[in-house]
Amino acid sequence: MRRGAYSYRNDASVHAFADDKPVVVFDGECIFCSGWVRFLLRHDRRAQYRYLTAQSPIGQALYRHYGLDAVSFESNMLIEDDVARFKSDGSIRTLARLGLPWSLVNLCRILPAILRDPLYDLVARNRYRIAGRRQTCMVPTPDERGRFIA
């Protein structure tokens, strides 16, 4: 669901958070999703992203604000320049900002989301079977800690 510019700022259920950089909201209990964030941390040399777990109060409020399931978290979310992007669109945009060679993923935009998203949905629905569920939270290193929204 698309909303107006920074619409979550006017939603009383979404507490204020640092949104001066793009924010990646992810399922913190999913090993697959945490691996995605580890990948981003490793390749985001400009430290341009902030990270927020979907299980956090702000993460859940954002999921509800955008009309997503705030229990199953079947889509990562990228909030960038006041726009929330989901599913394959969010993932492609996230990778594209990392620069070469990752920005080559933009070629996938040739396919409309209606063709890309079913594959995304298949992986999202089966992510716990593919990679499992974390028994403990992903703990960022001291250097990474400032990039996470608590």
PyMOL commands that place a pseudoatom at each C-alpha (Angstrom):
pseudoatom trace, name=CA, resn=MET, resi=1, chain=A, elem=C, hetatm=0, pos=[0.000, 0.000, 0.000]
pseudoatom trace, name=CA, resn=ARG, resi=2, chain=A, elem=C, hetatm=0, pos=[1.424, 3.382, -0.968]
pseudoatom trace, name=CA, resn=ARG, resi=3, chain=A, elem=C, hetatm=0, pos=[0.938, 6.369, 1.297]
pseudoatom trace, name=CA, resn=GLY, resi=4, chain=A, elem=C, hetatm=0, pos=[1.866, 10.035, 1.166]
pseudoatom trace, name=CA, resn=ALA, resi=5, chain=A, elem=C, hetatm=0, pos=[5.278, 11.482, 1.943]
pseudoatom trace, name=CA, resn=TYR, resi=6, chain=A, elem=C, hetatm=0, pos=[6.456, 10.312, 5.370]
pseudoatom trace, name=CA, resn=SER, resi=7, chain=A, elem=C, hetatm=0, pos=[2.850, 9.445, 6.238]
pseudoatom trace, name=CA, resn=TYR, resi=8, chain=A, elem=C, hetatm=0, pos=[4.013, 7.305, 9.177]
pseudoatom trace, name=CA, resn=ARG, resi=9, chain=A, elem=C, hetatm=0, pos=[5.181, 10.503, 10.908]
pseudoatom trace, name=CA, resn=ASN, resi=10, chain=A, elem=C, hetatm=0, pos=[1.509, 11.466, 11.278]
pseudoatom trace, name=CA, resn=ASP, resi=11, chain=A, elem=C, hetatm=0, pos=[0.506, 8.025, 12.575]
pseudoatom trace, name=CA, resn=ALA, resi=12, chain=A, elem=C, hetatm=0, pos=[0.352, 8.132, 16.390]
pseudoatom trace, name=CA, resn=SER, resi=13, chain=A, elem=C, hetatm=0, pos=[1.086, 4.389, 16.582]
pseudoatom trace, name=CA, resn=VAL, resi=14, chain=A, elem=C, hetatm=0, pos=[4.480, 4.837, 14.857]
pseudoatom trace, name=CA, resn=HIS, resi=15, chain=A, elem=C, hetatm=0, pos=[6.916, 6.399, 17.301]
pseudoatom trace, name=CA, resn=ALA, resi=16, chain=A, elem=C, hetatm=0, pos=[9.516, 8.768, 15.874]
pseudoatom trace, name=CA, resn=PHE, resi=17, chain=A, elem=C, hetatm=0, pos=[12.702, 7.105, 14.640]
pseudoatom trace, name=CA, resn=ALA, resi=18, chain=A, elem=C, hetatm=0, pos=[15.827, 8.069, 12.718]
pseudoatom trace, name=CA, resn=ASP, resi=19, chain=A, elem=C, hetatm=0, pos=[14.711, 8.151, 9.076]
pseudoatom trace, name=CA, resn=ASP, resi=20, chain=A, elem=C, hetatm=0, pos=[17.440, 10.440, 7.747]
pseudoatom trace, name=CA, resn=LYS, resi=21, chain=A, elem=C, hetatm=0, pos=[18.800, 7.436, 5.818]
pseudoatom trace, name=CA, resn=PRO, resi=22, chain=A, elem=C, hetatm=0, pos=[16.961, 4.604, 4.065]
pseudoatom trace, name=CA, resn=VAL, resi=23, chain=A, elem=C, hetatm=0, pos=[15.628, 2.067, 6.578]
pseudoatom trace, name=CA, resn=VAL, resi=24, chain=A, elem=C, hetatm=0, pos=[15.523, -1.688, 5.980]
pseudoatom trace, name=CA, resn=VAL, resi=25, chain=A, elem=C, hetatm=0, pos=[12.854, -3.390, 8.099]
pseudoatom trace, name=CA, resn=PHE, resi=26, chain=A, elem=C, hetatm=0, pos=[13.423, -7.157, 8.354]
pseudoatom trace, name=CA, resn=ASP, resi=27, chain=A, elem=C, hetatm=0, pos=[12.240, -10.266, 10.200]
pseudoatom trace, name=CA, resn=GLY, resi=28, chain=A, elem=C, hetatm=0, pos=[14.782, -10.517, 13.019]
pseudoatom trace, name=CA, resn=GLU, resi=29, chain=A, elem=C, hetatm=0, pos=[13.806, -14.132, 13.814]
pseudoatom trace, name=CA, resn=CYS, resi=30, chain=A, elem=C, hetatm=0, pos=[14.468, -15.395, 10.310]
pseudoatom trace, name=CA, resn=ILE, resi=31, chain=A, elem=C, hetatm=0, pos=[17.985, -16.679, 9.608]
pseudoatom trace, name=CA, resn=PHE, resi=32, chain=A, elem=C, hetatm=0, pos=[17.476, -15.979, 5.897]
pseudoatom trace, name=CA, resn=CYS, resi=33, chain=A, elem=C, hetatm=0, pos=[16.438, -12.357, 6.600]
pseudoatom trace, name=CA, resn=SER, resi=34, chain=A, elem=C, hetatm=0, pos=[19.236, -11.816, 9.118]
pseudoatom trace, name=CA, resn=GLY, resi=35, chain=A, elem=C, hetatm=0, pos=[21.632, -13.169, 6.481]
pseudoatom trace, name=CA, resn=TRP, resi=36, chain=A, elem=C, hetatm=0, pos=[20.274, -10.520, 4.086]
pseudoatom trace, name=CA, resn=VAL, resi=37, chain=A, elem=C, hetatm=0, pos=[21.074, -7.828, 6.645]
pseudoatom trace, name=CA, resn=ARG, resi=38, chain=A, elem=C, hetatm=0, pos=[24.556, -9.294, 7.273]
pseudoatom trace, name=CA, resn=PHE, resi=39, chain=A, elem=C, hetatm=0, pos=[25.118, -9.177, 3.496]
pseudoatom trace, name=CA, resn=LEU, resi=40, chain=A, elem=C, hetatm=0, pos=[24.005, -5.546, 3.378]
pseudoatom trace, name=CA, resn=LEU, resi=41, chain=A, elem=C, hetatm=0, pos=[26.194, -4.582, 6.333]
pseudoatom trace, name=CA, resn=ARG, resi=42, chain=A, elem=C, hetatm=0, pos=[29.197, -6.176, 4.636]
pseudoatom trace, name=CA, resn=HIS, resi=43, chain=A, elem=C, hetatm=0, pos=[28.619, -4.537, 1.234]
pseudoatom trace, name=CA, resn=ASP, resi=44, chain=A, elem=C, hetatm=0, pos=[27.187, -1.169, 2.282]
pseudoatom trace, name=CA, resn=ARG, resi=45, chain=A, elem=C, hetatm=0, pos=[30.564, 0.508, 2.522]
pseudoatom trace, name=CA, resn=ARG, resi=46, chain=A, elem=C, hetatm=0, pos=[29.002, 3.988, 2.686]
pseudoatom trace, name=CA, resn=ALA, resi=47, chain=A, elem=C, hetatm=0, pos=[26.840, 2.994, 5.692]
pseudoatom trace, name=CA, resn=GLN, resi=48, chain=A, elem=C, hetatm=0, pos=[23.812, 4.416, 3.925]
pseudoatom trace, name=CA, resn=TYR, resi=49, chain=A, elem=C, hetatm=0, pos=[21.209, 2.117, 5.529]
pseudoatom trace, name=CA, resn=ARG, resi=50, chain=A, elem=C, hetatm=0, pos=[19.677, 1.889, 8.974]
pseudoatom trace, name=CA, resn=TYR, resi=51, chain=A, elem=C, hetatm=0, pos=[18.143, -1.413, 10.108]
pseudoatom trace, name=CA, resn=LEU, resi=52, chain=A, elem=C, hetatm=0, pos=[15.049, -2.179, 12.148]
pseudoatom trace, name=CA, resn=THR, resi=53, chain=A, elem=C, hetatm=0, pos=[13.589, -5.532, 13.143]
pseudoatom trace, name=CA, resn=ALA, resi=54, chain=A, elem=C, hetatm=0, pos=[9.962, -6.145, 12.246]
pseudoatom trace, name=CA, resn=GLN, resi=55, chain=A, elem=C, hetatm=0, pos=[9.396, -7.534, 15.744]
pseudoatom trace, name=CA, resn=SER, resi=56, chain=A, elem=C, hetatm=0, pos=[10.239, -4.199, 17.370]
pseudoatom trace, name=CA, resn=PRO, resi=57, chain=A, elem=C, hetatm=0, pos=[7.339, -1.916, 18.341]
pseudoatom trace, name=CA, resn=ILE, resi=58, chain=A, elem=C, hetatm=0, pos=[8.268, 0.542, 15.566]
pseudoatom trace, name=CA, resn=GLY, resi=59, chain=A, elem=C, hetatm=0, pos=[8.655, -2.261, 13.024]
pseudoatom trace, name=CA, resn=GLN, resi=60, chain=A, elem=C, hetatm=0, pos=[5.247, -3.702, 13.870]
pseudoatom trace, name=CA, resn=ALA, resi=61, chain=A, elem=C, hetatm=0, pos=[3.649, -0.261, 13.755]
pseudoatom trace, name=CA, resn=LEU, resi=62, chain=A, elem=C, hetatm=0, pos=[5.182, 0.350, 10.308]
pseudoatom trace, name=CA, resn=TYR, resi=63, chain=A, elem=C, hetatm=0, pos=[3.871, -2.998, 9.033]
pseudoatom trace, name=CA, resn=ARG, resi=64, chain=A, elem=C, hetatm=0, pos=[0.377, -2.126, 10.249]
pseudoatom trace, name=CA, resn=HIS, resi=65, chain=A, elem=C, hetatm=0, pos=[0.652, 1.418, 8.865]
pseudoatom trace, name=CA, resn=TYR, resi=66, chain=A, elem=C, hetatm=0, pos=[1.390, 0.061, 5.393]
pseudoatom trace, name=CA, resn=GLY, resi=67, chain=A, elem=C, hetatm=0, pos=[-1.297, -2.627, 5.590]
pseudoatom trace, name=CA, resn=LEU, resi=68, chain=A, elem=C, hetatm=0, pos=[1.112, -5.556, 5.920]
pseudoatom trace, name=CA, resn=ASP, resi=69, chain=A, elem=C, hetatm=0, pos=[0.770, -8.581, 8.193]
pseudoatom trace, name=CA, resn=ALA, resi=70, chain=A, elem=C, hetatm=0, pos=[2.455, -7.543, 11.466]
pseudoatom trace, name=CA, resn=VAL, resi=71, chain=A, elem=C, hetatm=0, pos=[2.752, -11.183, 12.558]
pseudoatom trace, name=CA, resn=SER, resi=72, chain=A, elem=C, hetatm=0, pos=[4.188, -13.195, 9.660]
pseudoatom trace, name=CA, resn=PHE, resi=73, chain=A, elem=C, hetatm=0, pos=[6.469, -10.465, 8.222]
pseudoatom trace, name=CA, resn=GLU, resi=74, chain=A, elem=C, hetatm=0, pos=[6.456, -11.972, 4.733]
pseudoatom trace, name=CA, resn=SER, resi=75, chain=A, elem=C, hetatm=0, pos=[8.006, -8.905, 3.148]
pseudoatom trace, name=CA, resn=ASN, resi=76, chain=A, elem=C, hetatm=0, pos=[11.099, -6.941, 3.982]
pseudoatom trace, name=CA, resn=MET, resi=77, chain=A, elem=C, hetatm=0, pos=[10.477, -3.244, 3.720]
pseudoatom trace, name=CA, resn=LEU, resi=78, chain=A, elem=C, hetatm=0, pos=[12.678, -0.439, 2.444]
pseudoatom trace, name=CA, resn=ILE, resi=79, chain=A, elem=C, hetatm=0, pos=[11.686, 3.060, 3.476]
pseudoatom trace, name=CA, resn=GLU, resi=80, chain=A, elem=C, hetatm=0, pos=[13.602, 5.491, 1.320]
pseudoatom trace, name=CA, resn=ASP, resi=81, chain=A, elem=C, hetatm=0, pos=[12.968, 9.132, 0.487]
pseudoatom trace, name=CA, resn=ASP, resi=82, chain=A, elem=C, hetatm=0, pos=[9.484, 8.945, 2.048]
pseudoatom trace, name=CA, resn=VAL, resi=83, chain=A, elem=C, hetatm=0, pos=[8.472, 5.908, -0.032]
pseudoatom trace, name=CA, resn=ALA, resi=84, chain=A, elem=C, hetatm=0, pos=[7.990, 2.392, 1.339]
pseudoatom trace, name=CA, resn=ARG, resi=85, chain=A, elem=C, hetatm=0, pos=[8.972, -0.391, -1.039]
pseudoatom trace, name=CA, resn=PHE, resi=86, chain=A, elem=C, hetatm=0, pos=[8.099, -4.035, -0.510]
pseudoatom trace, name=CA, resn=LYS, resi=87, chain=A, elem=C, hetatm=0, pos=[8.893, -7.483, -1.891]
pseudoatom trace, name=CA, resn=SER, resi=88, chain=A, elem=C, hetatm=0, pos=[11.048, -7.634, -5.026]
pseudoatom trace, name=CA, resn=ASP, resi=89, chain=A, elem=C, hetatm=0, pos=[10.875, -3.874, -5.581]
pseudoatom trace, name=CA, resn=GLY, resi=90, chain=A, elem=C, hetatm=0, pos=[12.337, -3.191, -2.135]
pseudoatom trace, name=CA, resn=SER, resi=91, chain=A, elem=C, hetatm=0, pos=[15.042, -5.834, -2.517]
pseudoatom trace, name=CA, resn=ILE, resi=92, chain=A, elem=C, hetatm=0, pos=[16.074, -4.648, -5.972]
pseudoatom trace, name=CA, resn=ARG, resi=93, chain=A, elem=C, hetatm=0, pos=[16.230, -1.025, -4.848]
pseudoatom trace, name=CA, resn=THR, resi=94, chain=A, elem=C, hetatm=0, pos=[18.220, -1.972, -1.742]
pseudoatom trace, name=CA, resn=LEU, resi=95, chain=A, elem=C, hetatm=0, pos=[20.826, -3.828, -3.805]
pseudoatom trace, name=CA, resn=ALA, resi=96, chain=A, elem=C, hetatm=0, pos=[20.935, -1.146, -6.505]
pseudoatom trace, name=CA, resn=ARG, resi=97, chain=A, elem=C, hetatm=0, pos=[22.084, 1.479, -4.002]
pseudoatom trace, name=CA, resn=LEU, resi=98, chain=A, elem=C, hetatm=0, pos=[25.144, -0.626, -3.149]
pseudoatom trace, name=CA, resn=GLY, resi=99, chain=A, elem=C, hetatm=0, pos=[26.800, 0.164, -6.483]
pseudoatom trace, name=CA, resn=LEU, resi=100, chain=A, elem=C, hetatm=0, pos=[28.494, -2.219, -8.889]
pseudoatom trace, name=CA, resn=PRO, resi=101, chain=A, elem=C, hetatm=0, pos=[28.238, -5.153, -9.249]
pseudoatom trace, name=CA, resn=TRP, resi=102, chain=A, elem=C, hetatm=0, pos=[25.070, -5.217, -7.117]
pseudoatom trace, name=CA, resn=SER, resi=103, chain=A, elem=C, hetatm=0, pos=[23.366, -2.414, -9.053]
pseudoatom trace, name=CA, resn=LEU, resi=104, chain=A, elem=C, hetatm=0, pos=[23.148, -4.729, -12.068]
pseudoatom trace, name=CA, resn=VAL, resi=105, chain=A, elem=C, hetatm=0, pos=[20.114, -6.219, -10.332]
pseudoatom trace, name=CA, resn=ASN, resi=106, chain=A, elem=C, hetatm=0, pos=[18.244, -3.208, -11.751]
pseudoatom trace, name=CA, resn=LEU, resi=107, chain=A, elem=C, hetatm=0, pos=[17.988, -5.242, -14.947]
pseudoatom trace, name=CA, resn=CYS, resi=108, chain=A, elem=C, hetatm=0, pos=[15.347, -7.294, -13.148]
pseudoatom trace, name=CA, resn=ARG, resi=109, chain=A, elem=C, hetatm=0, pos=[13.048, -4.274, -13.334]
pseudoatom trace, name=CA, resn=ILE, resi=110, chain=A, elem=C, hetatm=0, pos=[12.512, -5.202, -16.977]
pseudoatom trace, name=CA, resn=LEU, resi=111, chain=A, elem=C, hetatm=0, pos=[10.084, -7.761, -15.594]
pseudoatom trace, name=CA, resn=PRO, resi=112, chain=A, elem=C, hetatm=0, pos=[7.007, -6.217, -14.001]
pseudoatom trace, name=CA, resn=ALA, resi=113, chain=A, elem=C, hetatm=0, pos=[6.504, -6.823, -10.284]
pseudoatom trace, name=CA, resn=ILE, resi=114, chain=A, elem=C, hetatm=0, pos=[3.509, -9.021, -11.091]
pseudoatom trace, name=CA, resn=LEU, resi=115, chain=A, elem=C, hetatm=0, pos=[6.025, -11.524, -12.513]
pseudoatom trace, name=CA, resn=ARG, resi=116, chain=A, elem=C, hetatm=0, pos=[8.827, -10.961, -9.934]
pseudoatom trace, name=CA, resn=ASP, resi=117, chain=A, elem=C, hetatm=0, pos=[6.770, -10.978, -6.765]
pseudoatom trace, name=CA, resn=PRO, resi=118, chain=A, elem=C, hetatm=0, pos=[5.428, -14.554, -6.965]
pseudoatom trace, name=CA, resn=LEU, resi=119, chain=A, elem=C, hetatm=0, pos=[9.016, -15.843, -6.682]
pseudoatom trace, name=CA, resn=TYR, resi=120, chain=A, elem=C, hetatm=0, pos=[9.631, -13.444, -3.787]
pseudoatom trace, name=CA, resn=ASP, resi=121, chain=A, elem=C, hetatm=0, pos=[6.412, -14.664, -2.129]
pseudoatom trace, name=CA, resn=LEU, resi=122, chain=A, elem=C, hetatm=0, pos=[7.405, -18.319, -2.563]
pseudoatom trace, name=CA, resn=VAL, resi=123, chain=A, elem=C, hetatm=0, pos=[10.731, -17.739, -0.824]
pseudoatom trace, name=CA, resn=ALA, resi=124, chain=A, elem=C, hetatm=0, pos=[9.124, -15.539, 1.870]
pseudoatom trace, name=CA, resn=ARG, resi=125, chain=A, elem=C, hetatm=0, pos=[6.479, -18.159, 2.713]
pseudoatom trace, name=CA, resn=ASN, resi=126, chain=A, elem=C, hetatm=0, pos=[9.121, -20.880, 2.989]
pseudoatom trace, name=CA, resn=ARG, resi=127, chain=A, elem=C, hetatm=0, pos=[11.993, -18.892, 4.504]
pseudoatom trace, name=CA, resn=TYR, resi=128, chain=A, elem=C, hetatm=0, pos=[11.858, -20.713, 7.857]
pseudoatom trace, name=CA, resn=ARG, resi=129, chain=A, elem=C, hetatm=0, pos=[11.943, -24.075, 6.080]
pseudoatom trace, name=CA, resn=ILE, resi=130, chain=A, elem=C, hetatm=0, pos=[14.807, -22.909, 3.849]
pseudoatom trace, name=CA, resn=ALA, resi=131, chain=A, elem=C, hetatm=0, pos=[16.994, -21.369, 6.548]
pseudoatom trace, name=CA, resn=GLY, resi=132, chain=A, elem=C, hetatm=0, pos=[15.303, -21.874, 9.908]
pseudoatom trace, name=CA, resn=ARG, resi=133, chain=A, elem=C, hetatm=0, pos=[14.349, -19.600, 12.759]
pseudoatom trace, name=CA, resn=ARG, resi=134, chain=A, elem=C, hetatm=0, pos=[16.826, -17.851, 15.058]
pseudoatom trace, name=CA, resn=GLN, resi=135, chain=A, elem=C, hetatm=0, pos=[16.811, -18.976, 18.660]
pseudoatom trace, name=CA, resn=THR, resi=136, chain=A, elem=C, hetatm=0, pos=[18.661, -15.811, 19.616]
pseudoatom trace, name=CA, resn=CYS, resi=137, chain=A, elem=C, hetatm=0, pos=[18.594, -12.300, 18.212]
pseudoatom trace, name=CA, resn=MET, resi=138, chain=A, elem=C, hetatm=0, pos=[21.168, -11.171, 15.696]
pseudoatom trace, name=CA, resn=VAL, resi=139, chain=A, elem=C, hetatm=0, pos=[23.672, -9.142, 17.700]
pseudoatom trace, name=CA, resn=PRO, resi=140, chain=A, elem=C, hetatm=0, pos=[25.377, -6.380, 15.746]
pseudoatom trace, name=CA, resn=THR, resi=141, chain=A, elem=C, hetatm=0, pos=[29.054, -5.738, 16.321]
pseudoatom trace, name=CA, resn=PRO, resi=142, chain=A, elem=C, hetatm=0, pos=[29.962, -2.558, 18.215]
pseudoatom trace, name=CA, resn=ASP, resi=143, chain=A, elem=C, hetatm=0, pos=[30.739, -0.869, 14.865]
pseudoatom trace, name=CA, resn=GLU, resi=144, chain=A, elem=C, hetatm=0, pos=[27.348, -1.907, 13.432]
pseudoatom trace, name=CA, resn=ARG, resi=145, chain=A, elem=C, hetatm=0, pos=[25.270, -1.049, 16.503]
pseudoatom trace, name=CA, resn=GLY, resi=146, chain=A, elem=C, hetatm=0, pos=[24.780, 2.599, 15.540]
pseudoatom trace, name=CA, resn=ARG, resi=147, chain=A, elem=C, hetatm=0, pos=[23.204, 1.546, 12.247]
pseudoatom trace, name=CA, resn=PHE, resi=148, chain=A, elem=C, hetatm=0, pos=[20.321, -0.227, 14.002]
pseudoatom trace, name=CA, resn=ILE, resi=149, chain=A, elem=C, hetatm=0, pos=[17.184, 1.448, 15.264]
pseudoatom trace, name=CA, resn=ALA, resi=150, chain=A, elem=C, hetatm=0, pos=[16.204, 0.130, 18.680]
for i in range(1, 150): cmd.bond("trace and resi %d" % i, "trace and resi %d" % (i + 1))
show_as sticks, trace
zoom trace
